[in-house]
């Protein structure tokens, strides 16, 4: 089922999400719905708060980056439950990020190039993996959502002031989008 994506300004996007157990109700359906919602919105990652659930889970599928000749990556499709960032290291690099909860805004964001993360997969099997490049970046972006951090929090105060009107418009639903959204001020 395609779910509405929560827009900028919604309080849930600022919450620190709670860990879940294997017995969390309807978890397989939630995961399936998250993938379906992400694909319809042409995203590469989606965190639970973006579908109005304050739980520590996010998904990624970096396959869309494979077609980009600048990226030499292996596509990664993964579910991350109760993740814990172990390390963020390597050189910092800028990349023009966007977010399904903040449509029509993209900004250059600096992040470390390598990460190590511990998590449970969709079968609640414990995993600890290292990722680099664009996959590490997507994971860091989605992981931030679980702590109530948005990519716009990582831009300069001047850029935030410049974007204030656009962000306000997004929270009011004054945005052209091709997917379902839930707006806080409509």
Buried (B, 14 or more C-beta within 10 A) or exposed (E): EEBBBBBBBBEBBEBEBEBBEEEBEEBEEBBBBBBBBBBBBEBBBBBBBBBBBBBBBBBBBBBEBEEEEEEEBEEBEBBBBBBEBEEBEBEEBEBEBBBBBBBEBEBEBEBBBBBBBBBBEBEBEEBEBEBBBBBBBBBBBBBBBBBBBBBBEBBEEEEEEEBEEBBEBBBBBEBEBEBEBBBBEE
